[in-house]
Amino acid sequence: MTAKKVAVKTKITITTQCQFLGVGRFFLLLFWGIFCLGSTMRAATFEDTGKFDHPFGFFFDRFKLTLAAGYRTEAAGPFYYYQQDADSTTLALPPFYSCYRNPSVESHEDDFCYPLFTSLQYGREHRWQFFQILSFAGGDEPNGSTKDRFSVFPFYFQQRSTDASQNYTAVFPFYGHLKNRFARDESFFVLFPLYGQTRKRDVVTDNYLYPMVHVRRGIGLHGWQVWPLAGAEHKISTLQTNGFGDVSTVPGHDRYFALWPLYIAQNNGLGTTNAETFRASIPLFAATRSPQLDSTTVLWPFFSWIDNREKKYFEWQAPWPFIIFARGEGKTTSRIFPLFSLSHNAIKESDSYLWPVYTYRRTHSDPLDLRRTRVALYLYSDTVEKNTQTGHYQRRLDMWPFFTWHRDFAGNERLQVFAPVEPAVPDNRGIERNWSPLWSLWRAENNVQTHASSHSLLWNLYRDEAAPGRKKVSLLFGLFQYQSQAENRRTKLFYFTVFKTSSATK
């Protein structure tokens, strides 16, 4: 099949996928429009109209957001919600579909059975993917051109751009050309691994029977290898100028190996004040010598002695990584793994006892002070991030699978019970939109600025809301309801009003 036929076939496939996505969105948005129109007509709130609303708990409820300005509609328990705040709207049918829109930043996100299928758009940048195998992405480039990428990982890769020099097509492992993919500026292959060529900045590497044979060249650089038999590479020291016009030295090196890893010799940092020699015959020994660092390892990687003059500490490893002791201004460590490990320097601290039973990590670099305590990995986690200049902090507590609790920098709080996934993937918006509603048996929120609070049990089977001057309680699908605002109060049993007072009747 020629590259032209492949491109035509791919274009048809993309068109079909987009048509399918368009039809799906049409029906979902049609359902959304009908449902939200009915919701709006049926559930005008007391705060909007001055009349009391009619919550039906698990079946249907519409209420003010506690932590932001806006409203949220929930129906069929955890299987439908629509939320609107000052900046964004979210429609969701967990766990099958969710749609997030934020026009202020031109952000659109759609999830189908997250994370199976996702679609993201930010301004003119867009990307959709199916299980990270089938993906399509595109948008504007800094040079003013636009590009579109299509991939069927790991077999087919394609890019089309208004700048024709950026176009490429690759059908792995037969033939292909890639640009700015897989940490390389350019890649070319024919019947991989028989032949492949890569370029990263000015360094070009020709690979034959990858990774065994290669020839490498660049500015002041040439090298070769027939792995594991022998290899050599030489680079002279050169100068480079960055985007700010500053000139810096690119160190040179000489590297050799024979019967890898039995003999390895490297001279690094040539042309700088910290020239380094490295010699190794693994697993017998490895040694590094430089003005800033001396390191000797016997029976690599187990037994080592390190004198780091740059960071000002000595370290002994016997054997690594189980027993480590380091002393000095730059690092202090005492470790007998897994019994205990205590390590700190001027910025970071890392402690553990009976790992992974207890671990503690801290990073302190003004204005950031970040601390995290964990018990049994995700069983319990306490993370505190503080701004040392303002004194404001945010905190997150997780106990798997029972709850997750958040406090933001403004002091607002949110509690969710249960949380079987959130402790392992904190702050994952896809999980929060598509899956968290299914197992959120209890939700509690508190807004310290507005003094508003809310609680929900079993997807609004019981729900209460409170704020200065107003209160609302609903229980058992709305069979019991109580609402008050200012001097207006109403109590309902079995949807009939049994008590009512209002300022108009006084």
ChimeraX attribute file (.defattr): number of C-alpha atoms within 10 A of each C-alpha:
attribute: neighborCount
match mode: 1-to-1
recipient: residues
	/A:1	5
	/A:2	7
	/A:3	13
	/A:4	10
	/A:5	10
	/A:6	15
	/A:7	14
	/A:8	12
	/A:9	12
	/A:10	16
	/A:11	13
	/A:12	12
	/A:13	12
	/A:14	15
	/A:15	12
	/A:16	12
	/A:17	12
	/A:18	12
	/A:19	12
	/A:20	12
	/A:21	12
	/A:22	12
	/A:23	12
	/A:24	12
	/A:25	14
	/A:26	12
	/A:27	11
	/A:28	17
	/A:29	14
	/A:30	12
	/A:31	12
	/A:32	18
	/A:33	12
	/A:34	10
	/A:35	14
	/A:36	16
	/A:37	12
	/A:38	11
	/A:39	18
	/A:40	12
	/A:41	9
	/A:42	13
	/A:43	18
	/A:44	17
	/A:45	18
	/A:46	16
	/A:47	13
	/A:48	9
	/A:49	9
	/A:50	11
	/A:51	11
	/A:52	20
	/A:53	20
	/A:54	20
	/A:55	26
	/A:56	23
	/A:57	28
	/A:58	22
	/A:59	17
	/A:60	22
	/A:61	26
	/A:62	24
	/A:63	21
	/A:64	19
	/A:65	20
	/A:66	25
	/A:67	20
	/A:68	12
	/A:69	11
	/A:70	16
	/A:71	17
	/A:72	18
	/A:73	20
	/A:74	23
	/A:75	21
	/A:76	14
	/A:77	18
	/A:78	24
	/A:79	18
	/A:80	20
	/A:81	24
	/A:82	22
	/A:83	19
	/A:84	19
	/A:85	16
	/A:86	11
	/A:87	12
	/A:88	16
	/A:89	18
	/A:90	18
	/A:91	23
	/A:92	25
	/A:93	23
	/A:94	21
	/A:95	20
	/A:96	14
	/A:97	20
	/A:98	24
	/A:99	21
	/A:100	20
	/A:101	18
	/A:102	16
	/A:103	13
	/A:104	9
	/A:105	11
	/A:106	12
	/A:107	17
	/A:108	18
	/A:109	19
	/A:110	21
	/A:111	24
	/A:112	19
	/A:113	16
	/A:114	20
	/A:115	14
	/A:116	13
	/A:117	17
	/A:118	21
	/A:119	19
	/A:120	17
	/A:121	18
	/A:122	15
	/A:123	13
	/A:124	11
	/A:125	17
	/A:126	18
	/A:127	18
	/A:128	20
	/A:129	20
	/A:130	16
	/A:131	12
	/A:132	14
	/A:133	12
	/A:134	15
	/A:135	20
	/A:136	18
	/A:137	18
	/A:138	19
	/A:139	17
	/A:140	16
	/A:141	12
	/A:142	6
	/A:143	7
	/A:144	8
	/A:145	13
	/A:146	17
	/A:147	18
	/A:148	18
	/A:149	18
	/A:150	22
	/A:151	21
	/A:152	16
	/A:153	12
	/A:154	12
	/A:155	12
	/A:156	18
	/A:157	20
	/A:158	22
	/A:159	20
	/A:160	18
	/A:161	18
	/A:162	13
	/A:163	13
	/A:164	11
	/A:165	9
	/A:166	15
	/A:167	17
	/A:168	17
	/A:169	22
	/A:170	22
	/A:171	20
	/A:172	17
	/A:173	15
	/A:174	13
	/A:175	17
	/A:176	21
	/A:177	20
	/A:178	21
	/A:179	20
	/A:180	12
	/A:181	10
	/A:182	9
	/A:183	11
	/A:184	13
	/A:185	16
	/A:186	17
	/A:187	22
	/A:188	18
	/A:189	23
	/A:190	17
	/A:191	14
	/A:192	17
	/A:193	15
	/A:194	15
	/A:195	18
	/A:196	22
	/A:197	19
	/A:198	21
	/A:199	20
	/A:200	14
	/A:201	11
	/A:202	12
	/A:203	15
	/A:204	20
	/A:205	20
	/A:206	19
	/A:207	22
	/A:208	18
	/A:209	14
	/A:210	15
	/A:211	15
	/A:212	13
	/A:213	19
	/A:214	20
	/A:215	18
	/A:216	20
	/A:217	18
	/A:218	15
	/A:219	13
	/A:220	13
	/A:221	18
	/A:222	17
	/A:223	18
	/A:224	19
	/A:225	20
	/A:226	18
	/A:227	16
	/A:228	15
	/A:229	13
	/A:230	17
	/A:231	20
	/A:232	18
	/A:233	18
	/A:234	18
	/A:235	20
	/A:236	16
	/A:237	16
	/A:238	14
	/A:239	9
	/A:240	10
	/A:241	10
	/A:242	8
	/A:243	6
	/A:244	6
	/A:245	8
	/A:246	8
	/A:247	11
	/A:248	11
	/A:249	13
	/A:250	16
	/A:251	18
	/A:252	19
	/A:253	20
	/A:254	18
	/A:255	17
	/A:256	19
	/A:257	23
	/A:258	18
	/A:259	14
	/A:260	16
	/A:261	14
	/A:262	14
	/A:263	15
	/A:264	19
	/A:265	18
	/A:266	19
	/A:267	19
	/A:268	19
	/A:269	20
	/A:270	19
	/A:271	15
	/A:272	13
	/A:273	11
	/A:274	15
	/A:275	17
	/A:276	19
	/A:277	19
	/A:278	18
	/A:279	18
	/A:280	22
	/A:281	20
	/A:282	17
	/A:283	14
	/A:284	12
	/A:285	18
	/A:286	21
	/A:287	19
	/A:288	17
	/A:289	17
	/A:290	18
	/A:291	12
	/A:292	15
	/A:293	17
	/A:294	18
	/A:295	18
	/A:296	19
	/A:297	22
	/A:298	19
	/A:299	14
	/A:300	18
	/A:301	17
	/A:302	16
	/A:303	18
	/A:304	21
	/A:305	19
	/A:306	18
	/A:307	19
	/A:308	19
	/A:309	15
	/A:310	10
	/A:311	13
	/A:312	14
	/A:313	16
	/A:314	22
	/A:315	19
	/A:316	21
	/A:317	19
	/A:318	17
	/A:319	16
	/A:320	16
	/A:321	14
	/A:322	15
	/A:323	19
	/A:324	22
	/A:325	19
	/A:326	21
	/A:327	15
	/A:328	16
	/A:329	13
	/A:330	17
	/A:331	21
	/A:332	18
	/A:333	21
	/A:334	18
	/A:335	21
	/A:336	18
	/A:337	16
	/A:338	15
	/A:339	13
	/A:340	17
	/A:341	21
	/A:342	18
	/A:343	19
	/A:344	19
	/A:345	15
	/A:346	12
	/A:347	13
	/A:348	16
	/A:349	18
	/A:350	17
	/A:351	19
	/A:352	22
	/A:353	18
	/A:354	14
	/A:355	16
	/A:356	14
	/A:357	15
	/A:358	17
	/A:359	21
	/A:360	18
	/A:361	17
	/A:362	19
	/A:363	18
	/A:364	17
	/A:365	13
	/A:366	11
	/A:367	12
	/A:368	14
	/A:369	17
	/A:370	19
	/A:371	19
	/A:372	18
	/A:373	18
	/A:374	21
	/A:375	18
	/A:376	14
	/A:377	16
	/A:378	17
	/A:379	15
	/A:380	20
	/A:381	22
	/A:382	16
	/A:383	18
	/A:384	16
	/A:385	20
	/A:386	19
	/A:387	16
	/A:388	14
	/A:389	9
	/A:390	8
	/A:391	9
	/A:392	13
	/A:393	18
	/A:394	18
	/A:395	19
	/A:396	20
	/A:397	20
	/A:398	25
	/A:399	21
	/A:400	21
	/A:401	17
	/A:402	14
	/A:403	21
	/A:404	23
	/A:405	19
	/A:406	17
	/A:407	18
	/A:408	14
	/A:409	14
	/A:410	12
	/A:411	15
	/A:412	20
	/A:413	21
	/A:414	20
	/A:415	21
	/A:416	22
	/A:417	20
	/A:418	21
	/A:419	22
	/A:420	17
	/A:421	18
	/A:422	22
	/A:423	22
	/A:424	16
	/A:425	10
	/A:426	13
	/A:427	10
	/A:428	11
	/A:429	11
	/A:430	17
	/A:431	17
	/A:432	14
	/A:433	23
	/A:434	24
	/A:435	22
	/A:436	22
	/A:437	23
	/A:438	17
	/A:439	16
	/A:440	20
	/A:441	19
	/A:442	18
	/A:443	21
	/A:444	19
	/A:445	22
	/A:446	22
	/A:447	19
	/A:448	13
	/A:449	10
	/A:450	13
	/A:451	13
	/A:452	20
	/A:453	22
	/A:454	23
	/A:455	19
	/A:456	22
	/A:457	18
	/A:458	17
	/A:459	25
	/A:460	28
	/A:461	21
	/A:462	21
	/A:463	26
	/A:464	19
	/A:465	22
	/A:466	19
	/A:467	16
	/A:468	11
	/A:469	9
	/A:470	17
	/A:471	18
	/A:472	22
	/A:473	20
	/A:474	25
	/A:475	21
	/A:476	15
	/A:477	20
	/A:478	25
	/A:479	16
	/A:480	20
	/A:481	27
	/A:482	20
	/A:483	22
	/A:484	20
	/A:485	19
	/A:486	11
	/A:487	12
	/A:488	17
	/A:489	18
	/A:490	17
	/A:491	19
	/A:492	18
	/A:493	14
	/A:494	12
	/A:495	15
	/A:496	11
	/A:497	13
	/A:498	10
	/A:499	11
	/A:500	14
	/A:501	13
	/A:502	13
	/A:503	9
	/A:504	7
	/A:505	7
	/A:506	6
